[in-house]
Amino acid sequence: MSPQTEIHDEPSASKAVLWLLAGGVGLLLLAGLLLWWREGDRLFTDGLIAAILACF
């Protein structure tokens, strides 16, 4: 008899991290849509460019 190892099960911590990352991305998208809706596409684009440049 050969021992069977289960590779299919992921730890619950790994799934929690994936859910947190997905939630963070979703919140960023919602915040961007709210900013675009309230301030207009010009200010949204300027803010997005400034945020990207601030990362570097």
C-alpha positions in Angstrom: 0.0 0.0 0.0 1.3 3.4 -0.9 0.6 6.4 1.3 -1.6 9.0 -0.2 -0.9 12.7 0.3 -3.6 15.2 -0.1 -2.4 18.2 -2.2 -5.9 19.5 -2.9 -6.6 21.1 0.5 -5.4 24.7 1.0 -4.9 26.1 4.4 -7.6 28.4 5.6 -5.1 31.2 6.3 -4.2 31.2 2.6 -7.8 31.5 1.6 -8.3 34.3 4.1 -5.3 36.2 2.6 -6.8 35.9 -0.9 -10.2 37.1 0.3 -8.5 40.1 2.0 -6.6 41.0 -1.1 -9.7 40.7 -3.3 -11.6 42.9 -0.8 -8.8 45.5 -0.9 -8.8 45.6 -4.7 -12.6 45.9 -4.7 -12.5 48.7 -2.2 -9.9 50.6 -4.3 -12.1 50.2 -7.4 -15.1 51.5 -5.6 -13.2 54.4 -4.2 -12.0 55.3 -7.7 -15.5 55.1 -9.1 -16.8 57.3 -6.3 -14.0 59.8 -7.0 -14.7 59.8 -10.7 -18.5 60.3 -10.1 -18.0 63.2 -7.7 -15.0 65.0 -9.2 -15.1 64.2 -12.8 -12.8 62.4 -15.1 -10.2 65.2 -15.3 -9.5 65.3 -11.5 -9.7 61.6 -11.3 -7.0 61.2 -14.0 -4.8 63.9 -12.4 -5.2 62.2 -9.0 -4.4 58.8 -10.5 -1.3 60.1 -12.2 -0.2 61.8 -8.9 -0.8 58.7 -6.9 1.2 56.5 -9.3 4.1 59.0 -9.3 4.0 59.1 -5.5 4.7 55.4 -5.4 7.9 55.9 -7.3 
